Each structure stands twice: as C-alpha cells, then as structure tokens.
Amino acid sequence: MSRQITYNVRLTVEEKKNLKRYLNRGKASARSLTRARILLLADEGRSNDEIKSALNVSKTTISRIRRRYCEGGLEYALSEKTRSGAPPKIDGRIEAQITHLACSEPPEGRSKWTLRLLANKLVELDCVDSISHMSVQRALKKTKSSRGRRSSGA
C-alpha cells in the first residue's frame, strides 16, 4: 500500500493578500478561483477532507494543488497546464475564406450555398485537406452568416 505525501502549504503574508484580492475580483476562471480557495484553506491547516467538504472538490485535486504550490510557487499552482489535443483546423484565414464563399454567388444550378457545398469547395480550393460540414457550420455561426439569405425588409 503506497503512502501519499502531504504537502504543507505555507503562504506568505503577501501571497495571502494577493489570493484574497484575486478572489474578490472574481475575474479569473472558476477552476483558478477554486485553486486559490484550496491554497487559502490549506494554509489555515485544514485537512484534505475538510477542504473537500468545504469546496466540493476531489482529494486528488487538493493534493495536486498543494504539490504544485510546494514545487513551483503560487503562479504555478493557480495556472492551467497546457492541454493536449489536435490544433484547431479552422484558423482566421480559413474562417475568412468560408465567409467569403458563403457571401458569394452559389454554384450554377443552386439558389444558395449548403454547408456540404462550402466544405467541398474549401477542399477543392486547397484551403484545407478535409473539413466536415459541421465545422463549416460552427465557423459560420461564429460570424452570424446567413449563407446568402437576403432579408426582404426595406
């Protein structure tokens, strides 16, 4: 049975003041604010069980934040680790191309662009190797494009 190491958090007066100001501002992500609360409670000498009950977080999260503080300091404990994953396929250049196509005249024999037509045209123009119609839809939704529908108002 492995024994888990408990890292003791001892904040300086300045760090406590900064954390309280950080919490009062409330402009950070919810996860960062929770990390700040964990550090303040750990500094008060609260156990992982007490912190778990008070903040409704897992013991693993508490242990990880304690360890990150002890290993790298306050900024390291509050910050996010970079997440893995594929880079986005659609950058600003591709979004601009999608918008440009969607606002242009549709292909011959069509009254408007469809998502699949736009996706196929992007591949045809060598903008991307492949793209789904749903990725095109998400890009258009961000720009609030209407794919060529015109309002009939004055």
N, C-alpha and C positions, 0 to 999 in steps of 0.2 A: 504494500500500500504506500503510495507516494504521499509525501507531506508537502502541502502547499506553503510557500513562503509568504509571509505577510509583510508588506512594505509599509513602513511607518511614514506618514505624511506629516511634515513639519513646515508649515508655511511661515514665511517672514511676515512682519507687520505690513510691509509694503505689498506683498503678494495678496494678503487678505483684503487689504483696501482695494486693490485692483480688481479682485474677484467680485467683491460686493458691488463695485461700480459697474462692472461688466454685467452682473445680474440685473441691476436696477435699470440699466439702459435697455436691456431686452432686445437688442438689435441683432443678436447672433442666432445661429441655428439652434433648434431645440436640443439637439444632441450636445452641442457645445455648452449650452446652459446647464444641462444635466451633469456634464463633466465637472463644471465649476462647482455645482452643489455637492457632488461627491467629494471633491477635494476639501471643501469647507467642513463638511461633516467628518471626514477622516481626520482632519487637523484637530477637531474637537475631541478626538479619541473614540469616536463611535466605532463599533464593530461593523463588519460587513453585513451581518444580519440586521442590525439596526438601520444601516443605510439602505439596505434592500427594502425593508418595510417602509421607510420614510419616502423613498423616491420611486418605488416600484420598478427597480432595475435588477438585472441578474447579478449574482455574485461574481460571475466571470467578468462582467463589465466593470464592476467595482475594483476587482483585483488588477485588471488591465490598466485602469486609470491610475491607480496607486503606483503600479510598476512604472508606467510611462513618466509620472511625475518624478519618481526617485531616480530614474535613469537619464531623463533629459530635461527636467525642469518644467515650469508652468506652461510655456508656449507649446511644448511638445505634448503635454498631457491634454491640452484643450484642442489641439489641431486634429484634423482628419488625416488618416493615412490615405495615400493615393489608392484608388480602386482600380482593379484590373478590368479588362473588357476591351472590346474592339473599339477603335476610334470611330466617331460618327462618320457615316458615309456621305452625308449631305453637309457641305460647308456653305459659307456665304456665296461663293461663286456658283455652286450648283443651285442654291435657292434662287439666286437672281435669274439663272437660266430657266428654271421651272416657271417663275413668274412671267418672264418674257414670253415663253412659249404659250402659257395659258392665256395671256392677253393678246396673242397674235391670232391671225385668221386660222380657223381649224382646217384640217386637211380636206382636199377635194371630196365632195360627197358627204361631208359631215356638217352638222349645224353648230356643233361645239366640240371642244376637246373633252375626252373622257380621261379618267385617271390612268387607265391602261395605255391609251394612246400617248399620253405625255411620258409615261415610263418608257415605252418602246422608242419614242423619238429621242429621249435622252441617251439611250444606248446607241441608237443609230448615229447620233451626232458625236459619239465617243466622249460624252461628258462623264459617263460612269461605265464600268464594266457590266454591272447589273443593278437593278433597283426595282423594288416592288411598288405596285400602285398605291399601297398603303403608306409607304414612305413619302411618295409624292403628295398624297392627301394630307399628311401631317405638315409637310412644308407649306402647302397652300393654306392650311388652316392658320398657321402662324402669321401669314401675310394677309389673311382675311380676303383672299382672292376668290372670285366667283366663277372662274373658268369661262369667262365670256358672256355670262348672263347680263343682259342690259336692263336697267330699270326703265319703266315706261312713264315715269314721272317727268314733270317739266323742269 
